[in-house]
Amino acid sequence: QVQLVESGGGLVQAGGSLRLSCAGSGRTFSTMTMGWFRQAPGKEREFVAGIIWNGGHTDNTDVVKGRFTISRDNAKNTVHLQMNSLRPEDTAVYYCTAGPLRATISTRSYEYGYWGQGTQVTVSS
């Protein structure tokens, strides 16, 4: 069983930065694929970024490439999402998620079995 708790969301002006953190519990955390998804009002949940178990491979959705960076610290059971150059369209609830050990990163939400409660990110123009 893995429990995930996000933190770091808030209100920021366009062009600003935020760093989201996800604290995980459970002995299997270090072997899991981790990801961040987001959901804006009236829209479907979408993949943002993912990272494999050892941090050796990451993937971002195109709209955040060059602006967002995912990282993990298995010794501390944490995953981070550094978000720079934020835009109003980045406004959403951001969810941390964990899935099974894989060599590649899935962008499909149903392939992740554990989810945090979400943290709100609001970017003002």
C-alpha positions, 0 to 999 in steps of 0.5 A: 500500500502506498499513500501520497500527500502533495504540497506546494501548490498556491497562487502565483503570477504568470511567469513565476515558479512553484515547486510541488512535492509529493511525500510517499509512504510504503516500502515499495515507493523506491521501485515505483514509477511516479507521475504528476497529472493535472485537472482543470475545471471542465477538463479531463485529467491529463499527464504532466510528467513522469519518472521511472523508479531510479530517476534514469528516465523522465518524460513531460507532456509537450506543453510543459517541456522546458518549463517543468522538471520532475525529480525524485529522492528515494531516500526520502520517499519524495517526488518533486515537480519544479514548475517555472515560467508558469502560465494561466493555462497551467491552472489546475489541481495537480495530482501525484501518482504512483504506478508499477515498476516500468522501463517506460513512462505511461501517460495513461491515468488508469495505469497508475494505481495510487493517487494523492488528494491533489494540490491547487495551482492557480496562475494569475495573468 
